[in-house]
Amino acid sequence: MSVKKIQILGTGCPKCKKLAESAEVAAKELGLEYELEKVTDIAAIMGFGVMMTPALAVNGQVKVAGRVPSVDEIKKMLA
């Protein structure tokens, strides 16, 4: 099984922290091997084409931006 690269794009605001927690819960519930990276550099975040944080990227693809999805939603994005 390949390792999922989960990236939280945000400056470390409360919503960003919540998204990171939810993403970890989702990955653990799915039993995935994953690597969680927090991308806090504005230029790097903009490099993903993201204008609103927080955002979630999986294996380099932005899945959601500007809101914190539920754990169930994140599971679908990771599956």
Secondary structure as GFF3:
##gff-version 3
##sequence-region A 1 79
A	DSSP	beta_strand	4	9	.	.	.	ID=ss1
A	DSSP	alpha_helix	14	30	.	.	.	ID=ss2
A	DSSP	beta_strand	34	39	.	.	.	ID=ss3
A	DSSP	alpha_helix	42	47	.	.	.	ID=ss4
A	DSSP	beta_strand	55	58	.	.	.	ID=ss5
A	DSSP	beta_strand	61	65	.	.	.	ID=ss6
A	DSSP	alpha_helix	71	78	.	.	.	ID=ss7
###
